């Protein structure tokens, strides 16, 4: 298992408030019973991450808009560069996640 895959499983286990081993055992039993389709669990995890990132992007965008408004009024905002860089990083992560979800879809 790659480090990225391990992190994904650890994150999913944490989301269920289970240890990684307990989460893995539960997933194996559910799969054996045919009660859970693992690809949907991955998509649910990806959706939760995208929803969080989307909220972060909205907050960064609101702050960036305030900084731009202050700049237009003649006040230079020292946070302007930080907000712009944070927004760019967030959008890049959202793009990477969207690519990952696309790769996982049948």
C-alpha positions in Angstrom: 0.0 0.0 0.0 1.4 3.4 -1.0 1.7 6.2 1.5 -1.1 8.1 -0.2 -3.4 5.0 0.0 -2.5 4.5 3.7 -3.4 8.2 4.4 -6.7 7.7 2.6 -7.6 4.6 4.7 -6.4 6.3 7.9 -8.6 9.4 7.1 -11.6 7.2 6.3 -11.1 5.3 9.6 -10.8 8.5 11.5 -14.0 9.7 9.9 -15.7 6.6 11.3 -14.0 7.1 14.6 -12.2 3.7 14.3 -8.7 2.5 14.4 -7.3 1.6 11.0 -7.3 -2.1 11.8 -10.9 -2.1 13.0 -11.9 0.0 9.9 -10.2 -2.5 7.6 -11.8 -5.5 9.3 -15.2 -3.9 9.1 -14.6 -3.1 5.4 -13.6 -6.6 4.6 -16.6 -8.1 6.4 -19.0 -5.7 4.7 -17.4 -6.6 1.3 -17.7 -10.3 2.1 -21.4 -9.8 3.0 -21.9 -7.7 -0.2 -23.4 -4.9 1.9 -20.9 -2.2 0.9 -19.4 -1.3 -2.4 -15.9 0.0 -1.6 -15.7 2.4 -4.6 -18.6 4.3 -3.1 -16.8 4.7 0.2 -13.9 6.2 -1.6 -16.2 8.6 -3.5 -17.9 9.6 -0.2 -14.5 10.3 1.3 -13.6 12.4 -1.7 -16.9 14.2 -1.6 -16.3 15.1 2.1 -12.8 16.4 1.3 -14.1 18.5 -1.7 -16.9 20.0 0.4 -14.4 21.1 3.0 -12.1 22.5 0.4 -15.0 24.3 -1.3 -15.8 26.0 2.0 -12.2 27.0 2.5 -12.1 28.4 -1.0 -15.2 30.5 -0.3 -13.8 31.9 2.9 -10.5 32.7 1.2 -12.4 34.3 -1.7 -14.4 36.5 0.7 -11.2 37.7 2.4 -9.5 38.3 -0.9 -12.5 40.4 -2.1 -12.3 42.5 1.1 -8.5 43.0 0.5 -9.2 44.0 -3.1 -11.9 46.5 -1.9 -9.4 48.0 0.6 -6.8 48.2 -2.1 -9.2 50.1 -4.4 -10.0 52.5 -1.6 -6.3 53.4 -1.3 -5.5 51.2 1.7 -2.8 48.6 0.9 -3.6 45.3 2.6 -0.5 43.3 3.7 -2.6 40.1 3.7 -3.4 40.5 0.0 -0.5 38.4 -1.2 -1.2 35.7 1.4 -4.9 35.4 0.4 -4.0 35.2 -3.3 -1.4 32.5 -2.7 -3.8 30.6 -0.3 -6.6 30.8 -2.9 -4.3 29.5 -5.6 -3.2 26.6 -3.5 -6.8 25.7 -2.6 -7.8 25.7 -6.2 -4.8 23.6 -7.2 -5.8 21.0 -4.5 -9.4 21.0 -5.7 -8.2 20.4 -9.3 -6.0 17.5 -8.1 -8.9 16.0 -6.1 -11.2 16.3 -9.0 -8.7 14.5 -11.2 -8.4 11.8 -8.6 -12.1 11.3 -8.4 -12.3 11.1 -12.2 -9.6 8.4 -12.3 -11.6 6.4 -9.7 -14.9 6.5 -11.6 -15.8 3.6 -13.8 
